[in-house]
Amino acid sequence: MSKLCVITNRSLADGFRLAGVEVYAADTAEMARSALSSLIRDEDVGMVAIDADFYNALDSRTRARLESRYKPVVIAIPAPTRMVPGERRSRYISDLIQRAIGLKITVKGQ
């Protein structure tokens, strides 16, 4: 079974860890880029969710290359300050995952 990994800032890392996700905390876009580079070479990784700010800091050629990859699927997740609260946030994350892997996953609890 493929792993889901998350690259995010340190303030959100523990929340993802509590959810049982393998997390790579980054302080800078360069740290995130380095973690992403390592993860896309790991055959056990099926999906990488990366903080949208870190994803947007990648050059357009790199983003285009990531979007054309079959595995791992790389998706950008928005920072919580830009997201709407509650159920709509869960629906948004669920829709991102469905688009990436083709399966509907319900995110429980808030």
Secondary structure as UniProt FT lines:
FT   STRAND          3..8
FT   HELIX           10..18
FT   TURN            19..20
FT   STRAND          22..25
FT   HELIX           29..40
FT   TURN            43..44
FT   STRAND          45..51
FT   HELIX           52..56
FT   HELIX           60..67
FT   STRAND          73..77
FT   HELIX           80..82
FT   HELIX           87..101
//
